[in-house]
Amino acid sequence: YLLARALDSVGLSERDIELINTSDADMVSAWAGAGVEALVTWNPMLAEIRGMPSANAVFDSSQIPGEILDLTVVKTEILEAHPELGHALAGAWYETIALMLDEMRGVAVREHMAAASGTDLASFDNQLETTYLFPTPDDGVAFVTSEAPQETMQRVAEFSFSKGLLGPSAPDAEFVGIEFADGTVWGNSGNVRLRFTEAYMAAAVKAAMEAAAASGP
């Protein structure tokens, strides 16, 4: 998807290039080898490749903000049966972010996370600089309730259909339905396969406000 958007930004398409799919484990060595003129990758491989003398970043996801998202996804029936799971996941996320950004404990926390992901603190912090974390529940609520997810998901669905990713029985991009925070559905309302909700982030906002009020001035 990133490659397709990058090519589109300069009036090209995948038909204009020779595309070779490469595994994560081979990306760095592929770039270091002969004959590779361009490569699409992500962190942590990206950070290593960008440190090489011949590497120049010509396009990245910051140029298409909100289109490539890391999501926490839970089956609808599971959340309906156990809403406490949604609250626990949202709470854990914001507690972790707070620890990562804490002036006193943040370095130690990020060092631990860097080691767990197989890199060092400098590389981990470099990755964080290019990743928008929606660090507070207010940020998450604002994004999910905006028009951005609707615009992005329609684009992604159309891309997926054009690449055959919706399966051979899909007649068009609207074969699947996507429900947004305001209850509207893009695509087939009888086949909703993805739902966006601000409910658990909004609960985190409320909890933070109650905690602040309880702590006093």
Sine and cosine of phi, psi and omega as CSV:
sin_phi,cos_phi,sin_psi,cos_psi,sin_omega,cos_omega
0.00,0.00,-0.70,0.71,0.03,-1.00
-0.87,0.48,-0.68,0.73,0.03,-1.00
-0.87,0.49,-0.72,0.69,-0.02,-1.00
-0.88,0.48,-0.65,0.76,0.00,-1.00
-0.94,0.35,-0.60,0.80,0.02,-1.00
-0.91,0.42,-0.72,0.70,0.01,-1.00
-0.89,0.46,-0.67,0.74,0.00,-1.00
-0.88,0.48,-0.53,0.85,-0.03,-1.00
-0.91,0.41,-0.32,0.95,0.02,-1.00
-0.86,-0.50,0.38,0.92,0.10,-1.00
0.96,0.27,0.42,0.91,0.01,-1.00
-0.88,-0.47,0.15,-0.99,0.09,-1.00
-0.65,-0.76,0.05,-1.00,-0.01,-1.00
-0.90,0.44,-0.38,0.93,0.05,-1.00
-0.92,0.40,-0.33,0.94,-0.06,-1.00
-1.00,0.03,-0.03,1.00,-0.05,-1.00
-0.74,-0.67,0.29,-0.96,0.16,-0.99
-0.99,-0.11,0.89,-0.46,-0.12,-0.99
-0.96,-0.29,0.80,-0.60,0.03,-1.00
-0.84,-0.54,0.88,-0.48,0.02,-1.00
-0.96,0.28,0.71,-0.70,-0.10,-1.00
-0.73,-0.68,0.65,-0.76,0.01,-1.00
-0.96,0.29,0.38,-0.92,0.03,-1.00
-0.80,0.59,-0.67,0.74,-0.10,-0.99
-0.91,0.41,-0.36,0.93,-0.09,-1.00
-0.97,-0.24,-0.05,1.00,-0.14,-0.99
-0.91,0.41,-0.72,0.70,-0.05,-1.00
-0.90,0.43,-0.72,0.70,-0.01,-1.00
-0.93,0.38,-0.54,0.84,0.04,-1.00
-0.89,0.45,-0.67,0.75,0.01,-1.00
-0.91,0.41,-0.61,0.79,-0.02,-1.00
-0.95,0.30,-0.33,0.94,-0.02,-1.00
-0.99,0.17,0.00,-1.00,-0.02,-1.00
-1.00,0.05,0.48,-0.87,0.15,-0.99
1.00,0.00,-0.08,1.00,0.01,-1.00
-0.99,-0.14,0.91,-0.42,-0.06,-1.00
-1.00,-0.06,-0.47,0.88,-0.03,-1.00
-0.47,-0.88,0.46,-0.89,-0.04,-1.00
-0.54,-0.84,0.66,-0.75,0.08,-1.00
-0.96,-0.28,0.85,-0.53,-0.04,-1.00
-0.49,-0.87,-0.13,-0.99,-0.07,-1.00
-0.52,-0.85,0.15,-0.99,0.01,-1.00
-0.94,0.34,0.54,-0.84,0.14,0.99
-1.00,0.05,-0.14,0.99,0.00,-1.00
-0.87,0.50,-0.62,0.79,-0.02,-1.00
-0.85,0.53,-0.72,0.70,-0.03,-1.00
-0.87,0.50,-0.63,0.78,0.00,-1.00
-0.94,0.35,-0.67,0.74,-0.02,-1.00
-0.93,0.38,-0.62,0.79,-0.01,-1.00
-0.90,0.43,-0.34,0.94,0.04,-1.00
-0.99,0.15,-0.11,0.99,0.00,-1.00
-0.99,0.13,0.52,-0.85,-0.14,-0.99
-0.89,0.46,-0.49,0.87,-0.09,-1.00
-0.99,-0.11,0.11,0.99,-0.10,-1.00
-1.00,-0.01,0.74,-0.67,0.07,-1.00
-0.72,-0.70,0.84,-0.54,0.03,-1.00
-0.98,0.20,0.86,-0.51,-0.04,-1.00
-0.95,-0.31,-0.26,0.96,0.01,-1.00
-0.32,-0.95,0.66,-0.75,0.10,-0.99
-0.56,-0.83,0.15,-0.99,-0.13,-0.99
-0.92,0.38,-0.25,0.97,0.06,-1.00
-0.92,0.40,-0.31,0.95,0.03,-1.00
-0.99,0.12,-0.15,0.99,0.11,-0.99
-0.76,-0.65,0.89,0.46,-0.13,-0.99
-0.83,0.55,0.68,-0.73,0.06,-1.00
0.99,0.15,-0.01,1.00,-0.05,-1.00
-1.00,-0.03,-0.51,0.86,0.03,-1.00
-0.92,-0.38,0.95,-0.31,-0.16,-0.99
-0.89,-0.45,0.63,-0.78,0.22,-0.97
-1.00,-0.08,0.84,-0.54,-0.13,-0.99
-0.85,-0.52,0.47,-0.88,0.24,-0.97
-0.99,-0.13,0.89,-0.45,-0.12,-0.99
-0.87,-0.49,0.78,-0.63,0.03,-1.00
-0.77,-0.64,0.62,-0.78,0.02,-1.00
-0.86,0.51,0.66,-0.75,-0.07,-1.00
-0.83,0.55,-0.71,0.71,-0.05,-1.00
-0.91,0.41,-0.49,0.87,0.05,-1.00
-0.94,0.35,-0.70,0.72,0.02,-1.00
-0.91,0.41,-0.61,0.79,0.02,-1.00
-0.90,0.43,-0.60,0.80,0.00,-1.00
-0.98,0.17,-0.50,0.86,-0.07,-1.00
-0.69,-0.72,0.95,0.32,0.00,-1.00
-0.87,0.49,-0.39,0.92,0.02,-1.00
-0.88,0.47,-0.44,0.90,0.05,-1.00
-0.90,0.43,-0.69,0.72,0.03,-1.00
-0.88,0.48,-0.67,0.75,0.01,-1.00
-0.92,0.40,-0.62,0.78,0.00,-1.00
-0.91,0.41,-0.67,0.74,0.00,-1.00
-0.91,0.41,-0.71,0.71,0.02,-1.00
-0.90,0.44,-0.68,0.74,0.01,-1.00
-0.89,0.46,-0.68,0.74,0.00,-1.00
-0.89,0.45,-0.64,0.77,0.00,-1.00
-0.87,0.49,-0.78,0.63,-0.08,-1.00
-0.95,0.31,-0.51,0.86,0.10,-1.00
-0.91,0.41,-0.65,0.76,0.01,-1.00
-0.91,0.42,-0.71,0.71,0.02,-1.00
-0.87,0.50,-0.67,0.74,0.01,-1.00
-0.88,0.48,-0.65,0.76,0.03,-1.00
-0.92,0.40,-0.67,0.74,-0.01,-1.00
-0.88,0.48,-0.58,0.81,-0.08,-1.00
-0.99,-0.13,-0.01,1.00,-0.01,-1.00
-0.91,0.41,0.73,-0.69,-0.06,-1.00
-0.89,0.45,-0.57,0.82,-0.07,-1.00
-1.00,0.08,-0.71,0.70,-0.13,-0.99
-0.97,-0.26,-0.13,0.99,-0.13,-0.99
-0.85,0.52,-0.67,0.74,-0.04,-1.00
-0.88,0.47,-0.73,0.68,-0.01,-1.00
-0.89,0.45,-0.64,0.77,0.01,-1.00
-0.90,0.44,-0.72,0.70,-0.03,-1.00
-0.94,0.35,-0.54,0.84,0.08,-1.00
-0.88,0.48,-0.68,0.74,0.02,-1.00
-0.90,0.44,-0.70,0.72,-0.01,-1.00
-0.92,0.38,-0.61,0.80,0.03,-1.00
-0.89,0.46,-0.71,0.70,0.00,-1.00
-0.89,0.46,-0.64,0.77,-0.01,-1.00
-0.92,0.40,-0.45,0.89,0.01,-1.00
-0.99,-0.12,0.13,0.99,0.11,-0.99
0.99,0.16,0.47,0.88,0.02,-1.00
-0.64,-0.77,-0.11,-0.99,0.02,-1.00
-0.95,-0.32,0.10,-0.99,-0.09,-1.00
-0.88,0.48,-0.68,0.73,-0.03,-1.00
-0.87,0.50,-0.70,0.72,0.01,-1.00
-0.92,0.39,-0.65,0.76,0.00,-1.00
-0.89,0.45,-0.72,0.70,0.02,-1.00
-0.90,0.44,-0.58,0.82,0.04,-1.00
-0.89,0.46,-0.64,0.77,0.04,-1.00
-0.91,0.41,-0.63,0.77,0.00,-1.00
-0.90,0.44,-0.55,0.84,-0.01,-1.00
-0.89,0.45,-0.44,0.90,-0.03,-1.00
-0.96,-0.27,0.24,0.97,-0.01,-1.00
-0.83,-0.56,0.85,-0.53,0.06,-1.00
-1.00,0.06,0.87,-0.50,-0.18,-0.98
-1.00,-0.06,-0.05,1.00,-0.17,-0.99
0.72,0.69,0.88,0.47,-0.25,-0.97
-0.92,0.40,-0.32,0.95,0.05,-1.00
-0.85,-0.53,0.43,-0.90,0.03,-1.00
-0.87,0.50,-0.49,0.87,0.06,-1.00
-0.87,0.49,-0.66,0.75,0.02,-1.00
-0.88,0.47,-0.70,0.72,-0.01,-1.00
-0.90,0.44,-0.70,0.71,0.01,-1.00
-0.88,0.48,-0.70,0.71,-0.01,-1.00
-0.86,0.51,-0.66,0.75,-0.01,-1.00
-0.95,0.32,-0.75,0.66,-0.09,-1.00
-0.91,0.42,-0.53,0.85,0.00,-1.00
-1.00,0.00,0.00,1.00,0.04,-1.00
-0.99,0.10,0.00,-1.00,0.04,-1.00
-0.99,0.14,-0.17,0.98,-0.09,-1.00
-0.85,0.53,-0.74,0.68,-0.01,-1.00
-0.87,0.49,-0.59,0.81,0.00,-1.00
-0.91,0.41,-0.69,0.73,0.01,-1.00
-0.91,0.41,-0.69,0.73,-0.04,-1.00
-0.93,0.37,-0.72,0.69,-0.07,-1.00
-0.92,0.39,-0.53,0.85,0.09,-1.00
-0.90,0.43,-0.68,0.73,0.02,-1.00
-0.89,0.46,-0.69,0.73,-0.02,-1.00
-0.92,0.40,-0.65,0.76,0.02,-1.00
-0.89,0.46,-0.67,0.74,0.02,-1.00
-0.92,0.40,-0.63,0.78,0.07,-1.00
-0.89,0.45,-0.72,0.69,-0.03,-1.00
-0.88,0.48,-0.66,0.75,0.01,-1.00
-0.91,0.41,-0.66,0.75,-0.03,-1.00
-0.90,0.44,-0.41,0.91,0.00,-1.00
-0.99,-0.16,0.08,1.00,0.01,-1.00
0.97,0.25,0.29,0.96,-0.08,-1.00
-0.98,0.20,-0.22,0.98,0.01,-1.00
-1.00,0.02,0.02,1.00,0.04,-1.00
0.99,-0.13,0.35,-0.94,-0.08,-1.00
-0.92,0.38,-0.33,0.94,-0.04,-1.00
-1.00,0.01,-0.08,1.00,-0.04,-1.00
-0.97,0.25,0.88,-0.47,-0.01,-1.00
-0.98,0.20,-0.40,0.92,-0.02,-1.00
-0.31,-0.95,0.02,-1.00,-0.06,-1.00
-0.92,0.40,-0.36,0.93,-0.03,-1.00
-1.00,0.00,0.27,0.96,0.05,-1.00
-0.87,0.49,-0.60,0.80,0.07,-1.00
-0.98,-0.18,0.46,-0.89,0.06,-1.00
-0.95,-0.30,0.57,-0.82,0.04,-1.00
-0.79,-0.61,0.86,-0.52,-0.03,-1.00
-0.99,-0.16,0.70,-0.71,-0.05,-1.00
-0.95,-0.30,0.10,-1.00,-0.16,-0.99
-0.86,0.51,-0.49,0.87,-0.01,-1.00
-1.00,0.08,0.07,1.00,0.03,-1.00
1.00,-0.03,-0.18,0.98,0.03,-1.00
-0.96,0.29,0.45,-0.89,-0.01,-1.00
-0.83,-0.55,0.76,-0.64,0.17,-0.99
-0.99,-0.14,0.75,-0.66,0.00,-1.00
1.00,-0.05,-0.51,-0.86,-0.13,-0.99
-0.99,0.13,0.94,-0.34,-0.01,-1.00
-0.93,0.37,-0.29,0.96,0.04,-1.00
-1.00,0.02,-0.02,1.00,-0.01,-1.00
-0.65,-0.76,0.78,0.62,-0.01,-1.00
-0.95,0.31,0.86,-0.51,-0.05,-1.00
-0.91,-0.42,-0.13,0.99,0.00,-1.00
-0.55,-0.84,0.73,-0.68,0.01,-1.00
-0.78,-0.62,0.70,-0.72,0.11,-0.99
-0.98,-0.22,0.74,-0.67,0.06,-1.00
-0.68,-0.73,0.63,-0.78,0.07,-1.00
-0.99,-0.16,0.02,1.00,-0.17,-0.98
-0.83,0.56,-0.71,0.71,-0.11,-0.99
-0.98,0.21,-0.55,0.84,0.10,-0.99
-0.94,0.34,-0.62,0.79,0.03,-1.00
-0.90,0.44,-0.59,0.80,0.05,-1.00
-0.91,0.42,-0.58,0.82,0.05,-1.00
-0.92,0.39,-0.60,0.80,0.08,-1.00
-0.87,0.49,-0.74,0.67,-0.01,-1.00
-0.88,0.48,-0.69,0.72,-0.01,-1.00
-0.89,0.46,-0.64,0.77,0.02,-1.00
-0.91,0.42,-0.65,0.76,0.01,-1.00
-0.92,0.40,-0.63,0.77,0.01,-1.00
-0.92,0.38,-0.62,0.78,0.02,-1.00
-0.91,0.42,-0.64,0.77,0.02,-1.00
-0.91,0.42,-0.65,0.76,0.00,-1.00
-0.92,0.39,-0.61,0.80,-0.03,-1.00
-0.94,0.34,-0.49,0.87,-0.03,-1.00
-0.97,0.24,-0.26,0.97,0.03,-1.00
0.98,0.17,0.01,-1.00,-0.03,-1.00
-0.93,0.37,0.00,0.00,0.00,0.00
